[in-house]
Amino acid sequence: MIPLTGYSDRLSAAPGERIAFKVSSALAGPYRARLARVIHADPNPAGPGVKIEDLAVRFAIERPSRAQPLAQGSYVRVDGAAGLRTPGPVTVTALVWPTYAAQREQCVISRWDEPGRAGWALSLGPGGVTARVGTPGGAPFTVTTRRALPLRQWQRIWLVADPAAGTLRVGHAPLTGEGREETSAPLPPTARLDAAAPLLIGARLAPDAREHYNGKIEDPLVLAAAAAAPETLVLDPLLPPAELIAGWDFSQGIDGLDVADVGPHRLGGRLVNLPTRAVTGARWTGRRACAPRGRSP
């Protein structure tokens, strides 16, 4: 680990403007910073060499060290979902375009309460698509499809938990409709789908954000129903699916950090660690340079 790291909040500043430096120091004592003018920074011996003018007379400070760890991974956090109650059936779907075949789980969307052992999570892994639900007093109950998803191909994935029918279904299907796969298992009677926890898109909260997803995500949505054909669900703000709880349209506010929910509860989210926006989506055909509805965060 490098004991002293830092960066500036901007690359340049005009006279009279402010520039800030973010510093993390694991040193035992204080660190010192001073101003210098870099005249020539190429260490090539065939050139003029490194030339730096010390301007400490204009600026020189000493500050106590403070280690500030960097949390890796980017995702969307929806804090408003913590107050939402969904005691009945739940359907969760999203379009995904995975880019990394990790030997671990990559969570696409979750509402997970680790201390309370409650909630649900929809993930990709080396074995396939996994649905996870919380069970008090025991390990989470999981169901996984038989095949891992291919990389760089759009697929719709889903989780359907139906307490009344006592089933938990997980599946995926390409946009062409061919190659659909779904796995079903009995839902434990003790399963707790409702969780007083934020909803995360691209990670799982346990208790910090982990299992970060690599790839594109489009049109994640949550329904208070057990959908019979979840692969047919589409997030249309003008004609939303029945029993829609929340659906996040990444094309809205694409130049900012907020993520818009077009559902009835308006559970808007906030980007964490700046996941990439304004990328091509599942509806982009390559016939034109601008994507019709590129929504991936």
Buried (B, 14 or more C-beta within 10 A) or exposed (E): EEEEBEEEEEEEEEEEEEEEEEBBBBEEEEBEBEEEEEEEEEEEEEEEEEEEEEEEEEEEEEEEBEEEEEEEBBBBBBEBBBEBEBEBBBBBBBBBBBEEBBEEBBBBBBBBBBEBBBBBBBBBBEEBBBBBBBBEEEEBBBBBBEEBBEEEEBBBBBBBBBBEBEBBBBBBBBEEEEEBBBBBBEBBEEBBBBBBBBBBBBBBBBEEBBBBBBBBBBBBBBBBBBBEEBBEBEBEEEEBBEBBBBBBBBBBEBEEEEBBBBBEBEBBBBBBBEBEBEBBBBBBEEEEEEBEBBBBB
